[in-house]
Amino acid sequence: MGIARLKEVDRELLLELDELVNRCLDNLHTQSTEVAGMQQTADIINRYSGNKQQMIELLRAHDADLVAEIESRMYDFFILSRQTETALMRIVEDVALEQWAIALKGAEPEVRQAITQTMPRRQAQSFEDMMRRSGPVPLSRVEEVRKEIMTIVRELASTGEIDLQLFPEAVVE
């Protein structure tokens, strides 16, 4: 409960958490209880100021499926609403308009607004027309396209083409 109420996490707490996670993983073989808190874990890792990739690889060595779920939550579609205009413009360049028209069906208004405000006026108008014409889309298709987009986003971030904001933070340009 305490972790869910945290607004900031100091370095000592993250080190303690790292140690606790390692101890829990060591005991995983002897316990069969399900642990909730996947999103909180993703949020904590997103805020971790150390080497995130190293932490993820250590966790992956113990449970690759668990880490895959944590990573999917770290790179949730909603994080697009937190990105700088520069990052969003680069993402919009790499994602087809048809993909946006599907992925933004039922999306949070903040995400949709962030994406459409980044598009050139004509492209945004074409996008809105495409959204109206496309009609209802199965949720499984929407989720599939969102995952495809987030794969592109992760690739752009890993190559250094964009700086990705994984958690809400004030940004100054």
N, C-alpha and C positions, 0 to 999 in steps of 0.2 A: 504494500500500500504506500509506503513511504517513497519508493522510487516513482510511482505514478504521479505523486504530487510535487516532485522536484521541478524547479524552474531553471536552476543552474547546477552544474556538476563540477566540483573542484578536482584537481589532479589526484590528490590523495584518495578520494573516493573511487576514482577510475582505477587506480592501482589496486585498491582493495577489491574492487569488482573483478578485475582481471584475475586476481588470486582466487576469489570465490568461484568464478566460472571454471577455472582449472580444477579446483577441488570437486566441484559438482560433476564435471565431466569424468573425473577419476572414479566417482561413485556411481556413475550412470549404469555401469554393468550390473550393479547389485540392486538397483531400484527400478521399479516399473511404473512410477507415478508420472502422470502427464503434467508438465509445467506450463502454465499460461504466462503471457508476457512477451510474446514474440515482438510486438511493436515496440515495447519499452526497451527491449534489448537492441533492436535496430536503432532506436533514437539515441541510446547511450553510445553505441559504436559510432554513429554519425557525429556525435559531439566529442569523441575521443581525439585528443590532440596529438597522440602518438602515431605510430605506424599502423593505420587501420588494416592495411593489407596483411601485415604480419599477424595481427590478432585474428583476422578472418582465416588465414591459413592454418594457424594453430587450432582453431575451433574446427575447421574442415577436416583435419587429421582425425578428430574424434567422431564427428558426425556430419558427413557431407550433406545429407538431406536437410538437416536442421539449418545448416549454414545457407543452403540454397533458399530456404524460406526466409531467413533473416535478411539475406541480400535482396530478395524481391521486395521486402518491406522497406529496406533502406532506399531503394530506387523506385518508390511508389510513384505512380503517375501524377499525384498531387504536387510533388516537388517542383513540377514545371512552373507552378504559380509563384515560386520563390526565386526564380532565376532572373538574372539581369537582362536587360533588353538586348545587349550584345550577344549573350549566350543563346537567348531565344531566337534571335535572328539567324544565328548559325544553325540551330536545330531545325527551324522552319525551312531552311534551304535544303536540308537533307531528307525531309519527310514529304512524301507526295500529298497533295491536297486531298486526294481520295482517302488516304489514311487518316488525315485529321478529321475529315467529315464523319468517319466511323468512330474514331477514338474519342471524339468530344461529345458523342451522343450520351446524354445523361451525366456528363462530367460536372464537377463543381463549377459554379459561375466564375470563381477566381481563376481557375485553369483556363477555361474557355476565353475569358477576357484577356488574360496574359498572352495567349497565342494569337488571337485575332487582332489585338492592338499592335502586335509585332509585324503582322503581314502588311505588305503594301496595299493601298486602298482597293485596287482592282482585284487583287488576289483575295482579299477579305470579302469582297462582294461576291466573287465566284464561289468562295467557300460557303457563304450564307445561302446562296442559291442551291448549291449542292446538298447542303444540310436539309433544306426544305424538300427537295426532290427525292432524296434517298429514303425517306419514310423510316418506319421502325426497323431496327437491326437486332438480331439475337444477341443477348448479353455475352454469350460465349465468343462471338465474333468481335465484339467491342473489346473484351478483355484480351483476346489474341492480338489485335492490332495495337493496343496499348503496350503490351509486352514487346512487340516488334519495335515500337517507337522508343521505349526505354532501353532496348538493346543498342539502338543507334546513339542515344544520349550517353550511355555508359562508354561506348567506343570513342565518342568525341571527347569525353572527359579523360579517358585513359590515355589518349594520344596527346592530351594537353591543348586541344583545339578550343575547349571551353573550360571555364572554372565552374564547377557545379556546387551549388548551395544545397547541402543535404538536410539542413535544419534551419528553422527561421532565425535569421540574424540580420541586423541592420547592415546595409551595404552602402558604401560611399564610393562614388566614381570621381 
